[in-house]
């Protein structure tokens, strides 16, 4: 019969000398491996959500400032400067922040935003915040903002945050993407179904108008070409033709 292999260990409390079998060691190793495989992704998710909170706070502050600005001016800005009256925004000013992200951002690279930018990098450098307005039907307009992961190490691992404000309908939305849906995301739209339908009807009507103008112009051109060409006009009255081809 084969002999059991024992790994010695220190005496127990009761003074008996014991050891671990290979099966016991393999079992413990398996348990440790399974624990690590479960806990490491969970730890990464927790870190991602903690970093995303910065983007959520920025997007939420921008939306509140835009709504306050619109209530006073009835105007939707697409730059950050008009919003400084209602909130204080800061950015990372490192020259390499677009590539290296948080690696080059620290308390010494944080500055208050006072320019007319339509984007900026968050103080941590983990996010790029972009602002814009979108108009449909030459009348309905919405404000849009998004914070997308920034830096080579984080841009494909972080979760975006988007938001929008529709002043006509009084709609304001904010969306946090989950840790399972990472990377850059498009701007959010908060146009209503009615606004989209109205814009589509206006677009079709404009296309029909242009098509009708083109048809009438073509008919006029063909009619002009069909008229006989005058080869001799009245010298005293050029509009009167004496001889046609």
C-alpha positions as CSV (number, residue, x, y, z in Angstrom):
1,X,0.0,0.0,0.0
2,X,1.1,3.6,-0.8
3,X,2.2,5.7,2.0
4,X,0.3,9.0,2.8
5,X,2.4,12.1,2.5
6,X,2.2,14.5,5.4
7,X,3.5,18.0,5.7
8,X,4.5,18.7,9.2
9,X,3.1,21.6,11.1
10,X,3.5,22.9,14.6
11,X,2.0,21.1,17.6
12,X,-1.6,21.8,18.4
13,X,-2.9,23.1,21.6
14,X,-3.3,19.6,22.8
15,X,0.2,18.7,22.0
16,X,-0.6,16.2,19.2
17,X,1.5,16.5,16.0
18,X,-0.5,16.4,12.8
19,X,-0.1,17.3,9.1
20,X,-2.0,18.3,6.0
21,X,-2.5,15.8,3.2
22,X,-2.1,16.8,-0.5
23,X,-5.9,16.7,-1.0
24,X,-6.4,19.2,1.9
25,X,-3.8,21.5,0.4
26,X,-5.3,21.3,-3.1
27,X,-8.8,22.0,-1.6
28,X,-7.5,25.1,0.3
29,X,-5.8,26.3,-2.9
30,X,-9.0,25.9,-4.9
31,X,-11.0,27.8,-2.3
32,X,-8.5,30.7,-2.3
33,X,-8.5,30.8,-6.1
34,X,-12.3,30.9,-6.3
35,X,-12.4,33.6,-3.7
36,X,-9.9,35.7,-5.6
37,X,-11.7,35.2,-8.9
38,X,-15.0,36.4,-7.4
39,X,-13.6,39.2,-5.2
40,X,-11.2,40.9,-7.7
41,X,-13.9,41.7,-10.4
42,X,-16.2,42.9,-7.6
43,X,-13.4,45.1,-6.2
44,X,-12.9,46.6,-9.7
45,X,-16.6,47.3,-10.0
46,X,-16.5,49.2,-6.6
47,X,-13.5,51.3,-7.8
48,X,-15.3,52.1,-11.1
49,X,-18.5,53.2,-9.3
50,X,-16.5,55.4,-6.9
51,X,-14.7,57.1,-9.8
52,X,-18.0,57.5,-11.6
53,X,-19.4,59.5,-8.7
54,X,-17.2,62.4,-9.7
55,X,-18.7,62.4,-13.2
56,X,-22.2,62.2,-11.8
57,X,-21.7,65.2,-9.5
58,X,-20.2,67.3,-12.4
59,X,-23.1,66.4,-14.8
60,X,-25.7,67.0,-12.2
61,X,-24.1,70.4,-11.3
62,X,-24.0,71.4,-15.0
63,X,-27.7,70.5,-15.5
64,X,-28.7,72.5,-12.4
65,X,-26.7,75.5,-13.6
66,X,-28.2,75.3,-17.1
67,X,-31.7,75.2,-15.7
68,X,-31.0,78.2,-13.5
69,X,-29.5,80.1,-16.4
70,X,-32.4,79.3,-18.7
71,X,-35.0,80.4,-16.1
72,X,-33.3,83.9,-16.1
73,X,-32.2,84.3,-19.7
74,X,-34.4,81.9,-21.7
75,X,-31.2,80.9,-23.5
76,X,-29.4,77.5,-23.5
77,X,-25.6,77.9,-23.4
78,X,-23.2,75.6,-25.1
79,X,-20.1,76.9,-23.2
80,X,-19.2,76.5,-19.6
81,X,-18.5,80.2,-18.9
82,X,-22.1,81.4,-18.6
83,X,-22.7,78.7,-16.0
84,X,-20.1,80.1,-13.6
85,X,-22.7,82.5,-12.3
86,X,-24.6,79.5,-10.8
87,X,-21.9,77.0,-9.9
88,X,-18.2,76.7,-9.6
89,X,-16.4,74.3,-11.9
90,X,-12.8,73.1,-11.8
91,X,-10.7,71.2,-14.3
92,X,-7.3,69.5,-14.7
93,X,-5.0,71.7,-16.7
94,X,-2.1,69.3,-17.3
95,X,-1.0,69.3,-21.0
96,X,-1.0,65.5,-21.1
97,X,-4.3,64.9,-19.4
98,X,-6.0,63.8,-22.6
99,X,-3.6,60.9,-22.9
100,X,-2.4,60.1,-19.4
101,X,-5.6,61.0,-17.5
102,X,-5.4,60.8,-13.7
103,X,-1.6,60.0,-13.9
104,X,-0.8,63.7,-14.4
105,X,-3.6,65.3,-12.4
106,X,-3.0,66.4,-8.8
107,X,-3.9,69.4,-6.5
108,X,-1.3,71.5,-8.3
109,X,-2.9,71.0,-11.7
110,X,-6.5,71.9,-10.7
111,X,-7.8,75.3,-11.8
112,X,-11.2,77.1,-11.9
113,X,-12.8,77.2,-15.3
114,X,-13.2,80.8,-16.6
115,X,-12.9,80.4,-20.3
116,X,-15.4,79.8,-23.1
117,X,-14.7,76.1,-23.6
118,X,-17.4,73.6,-24.5
119,X,-15.4,70.8,-22.8
120,X,-13.0,70.3,-19.9
121,X,-11.3,67.5,-18.0
122,X,-12.4,66.7,-14.5
123,X,-10.1,67.5,-11.6
124,X,-9.1,63.9,-11.3
125,X,-8.4,63.6,-15.0
126,X,-10.6,60.5,-15.2
127,X,-13.3,62.1,-17.2
128,X,-13.8,64.5,-20.2
129,X,-16.9,66.6,-19.9
130,X,-18.5,67.9,-23.1
131,X,-21.4,70.3,-23.6
132,X,-23.6,71.0,-26.6
133,X,-27.0,72.1,-27.8
134,X,-29.1,70.3,-30.4
135,X,-32.0,71.9,-32.4
136,X,-34.7,70.4,-34.5
137,X,-37.5,72.0,-36.5
138,X,-35.7,75.4,-36.1
139,X,-37.4,76.0,-32.8
140,X,-37.1,73.1,-30.4
141,X,-33.7,72.9,-28.7
142,X,-32.2,70.9,-25.9
143,X,-29.0,71.0,-23.9
144,X,-26.8,67.9,-23.7
145,X,-23.8,67.1,-21.5
146,X,-21.8,63.9,-21.1
147,X,-18.8,62.8,-19.0
148,X,-16.8,60.1,-20.8
149,X,-13.8,58.1,-19.4
150,X,-10.5,59.7,-20.2
151,X,-6.9,58.5,-20.4
152,X,-5.4,55.5,-22.1
153,X,-5.7,53.4,-18.9
154,X,-9.3,54.3,-18.1
155,X,-11.1,55.2,-21.3
156,X,-12.1,51.6,-22.0
157,X,-12.7,50.6,-18.4
158,X,-14.7,53.5,-16.9
159,X,-18.5,54.1,-17.1
160,X,-19.9,57.2,-18.7
161,X,-22.5,59.6,-17.4
162,X,-24.9,61.5,-19.7
163,X,-27.6,64.1,-19.2
164,X,-29.9,66.5,-21.0
165,X,-32.4,69.3,-20.4
166,X,-35.4,70.0,-22.6
167,X,-36.7,73.5,-21.6
168,X,-39.8,73.4,-23.8
169,X,-41.2,70.2,-22.1
170,X,-39.4,70.8,-18.8
171,X,-37.6,67.5,-18.9
172,X,-34.2,66.9,-17.3
173,X,-32.6,63.4,-17.4
174,X,-29.3,62.0,-16.1
175,X,-28.0,58.5,-16.8
176,X,-25.2,56.5,-15.2
177,X,-23.9,53.6,-17.2
178,X,-23.2,50.4,-15.3
179,X,-19.8,48.7,-14.9
180,X,-20.9,46.2,-17.5
181,X,-21.4,48.9,-20.1
182,X,-18.1,50.8,-20.1
183,X,-16.4,53.2,-22.5
184,X,-17.5,56.3,-24.4
185,X,-21.2,56.8,-24.8
186,X,-23.2,59.2,-27.1
187,X,-25.0,62.3,-25.9
188,X,-28.5,61.6,-24.5
189,X,-31.5,63.0,-26.2
190,X,-34.6,64.1,-24.3
191,X,-36.7,65.3,-27.2
192,X,-40.3,64.0,-26.8
193,X,-42.0,61.7,-29.4
194,X,-44.2,64.7,-30.3
195,X,-41.3,67.0,-31.0
196,X,-39.5,64.3,-33.1
197,X,-42.7,63.7,-35.1
198,X,-43.2,67.4,-35.6
199,X,-39.6,67.8,-36.8
200,X,-40.0,64.9,-39.2
201,X,-43.2,66.4,-40.6
202,X,-41.5,69.7,-41.1
203,X,-38.5,68.0,-42.8
204,X,-40.8,66.2,-45.2
205,X,-42.7,69.4,-45.9
206,X,-39.5,71.2,-46.7
207,X,-38.3,68.4,-49.0
208,X,-41.7,68.6,-50.8
209,X,-41.4,72.4,-51.2
210,X,-37.8,72.1,-52.6
211,X,-38.9,69.3,-55.0
212,X,-41.8,71.5,-56.2
213,X,-39.5,74.4,-56.8
214,X,-37.1,72.2,-58.7
215,X,-40.0,70.9,-60.8
216,X,-41.3,74.3,-61.7
217,X,-37.8,75.5,-62.6
218,X,-37.3,72.5,-64.9
219,X,-40.6,73.1,-66.6
220,X,-39.7,76.8,-67.1
221,X,-36.3,75.8,-68.6
222,X,-37.9,73.3,-71.0
223,X,-40.6,75.8,-72.0
224,X,-37.9,78.4,-72.8
225,X,-36.0,75.9,-74.9
226,X,-39.1,75.0,-76.8
227,X,-39.8,78.6,-77.9
228,X,-38.5,79.4,-81.4
229,X,-35.2,81.4,-81.3
230,X,-35.4,85.0,-82.5
231,X,-32.8,85.8,-85.1
232,X,-33.8,89.4,-85.9
233,X,-35.3,91.8,-83.5
234,X,-36.8,95.3,-83.9
235,X,-33.9,97.7,-83.3
236,X,-36.3,100.2,-81.8
237,X,-38.1,97.6,-79.6
238,X,-35.8,94.6,-78.7
239,X,-38.7,92.8,-77.2
240,X,-40.4,92.5,-80.6
241,X,-39.0,89.8,-83.0
242,X,-39.3,90.2,-86.7
243,X,-37.9,86.8,-87.7
244,X,-37.6,83.4,-85.9
245,X,-35.5,80.4,-86.8
